[in-house]
């Protein structure tokens, strides 16, 4: 390996080390931990499960209200 190649390699390694250190100092503290990711995943799963359970309630209530209105309407109309 020539002296010039060796110096370029050393410079490249130093640059890479500096970029990695910058990442560790600036970006890594803002990343979520495994615990935070797990907690977020649990909350999302729970939220989705709640919507699956209650998805049919809106049409059910609409049907009940419509049935009650038609029953009252027919009762009044027959008199």
Secondary structure, 3 states (H helix, E strand, C coil): CCHHHHHHHHHHHHHHHHHHHHHHHHCHHHCCCHHHHHHHHHHHHHHHHHHHHHCCHHHHHHHHHHHHHHHHHHHHHHC
